[in-house]
């Protein structure tokens, strides 16, 4: 199996475009998650932090809940929109 992977830096600049893409897709009702309770919880726990240049990224801030599924969804939407990636043979990596 070959999987396309793309580096995703964890800073404001990278996440800002990804957050914008996810937000636009969500508002256009182009994201379907089948009422998955884990993703719903993660989205509810996610807050958006903004830097001085008005770049945005997801954060927990003071939430004690997990946001990992929401962050993964944001990264996935951004990756799908960019469609630029390096191909890796997962089977060869596993052995």
N, C-alpha and C positions, 0 to 999 in steps of 0.2 A: 504494500500500500504506500502510495506517495502522498505526502501532505505538504501544502504550501504554508510556509511560516514567514512572518515578517517581524523584524525588531520593533518593539513598541516602548519608547522611553517613557519613564514614569513622571514626567514633569508637566507643568502647566501648558506649554506650547503644544506638545503632542496631544494631550488630553482635550484641549480646547476644541480642536477640529472634530475629534471623535465624539465629544459630548454634544456638539452642535448637530452632528450627523444623526446621533441616536435620538436626540430631542425632536428633530425634524421628522424622522421616521415614526416616532411614537405619536406625535401630534397628527401625522397623516394616516395613522392607524395601519402602518405597514409593518408593525412588529406584533407577531402572534406568539403567545407563550402558553396557551392552553390553560390559563389560570393556575399555573404552577405555583404552589404555596411558597416554595423556597425563593424563587425569583421575586415573587410579590413582596415577601418580607424584606429581601435585600434592597429592592427599589424603595420601599418605605423607609429603610434605615439610611439611605444615601442622601447626602446633602451636597450641594455644589459650592465649592470654594472659588473665589475670584482673586486674582492678583492685581497689582497696580495697573497693568496693561490690559485689564479686563479679559484675560485668558481664564478659562474655567476648567475645573477638574472635579471628579467625584471625591468625596471625603466622608469619613464617619463623623467628624467633629466630635460631639459629645455622646453620640449614640454608642450603646454597648453591643448592639447587634451586628451581625456580619453583613458586609456589602460585596463580598467577592463575586457572587453570581451576577450582580448588577454591573460591576466593573468588567467582568468577562463579556457580558452582553454589549457593553459600550465598545470594547475593543473589537469584538466580532463584527459589529455593524461598520465600524471604521475600516476594518480589514476588507470587508466585502465591497465597500465603496471604492477603496483604492485598487484592489486586485493586483497589487504589486507584491510579489513574494518570491522567496527562494524555495525551490522544491527539495524536500528531504524524503529519503526512502526510510520510512519508519521501521519496516520489517528488517532492513539491513542494520539499523541502529540497535534494535532489540537483540538481534542475533539469530 
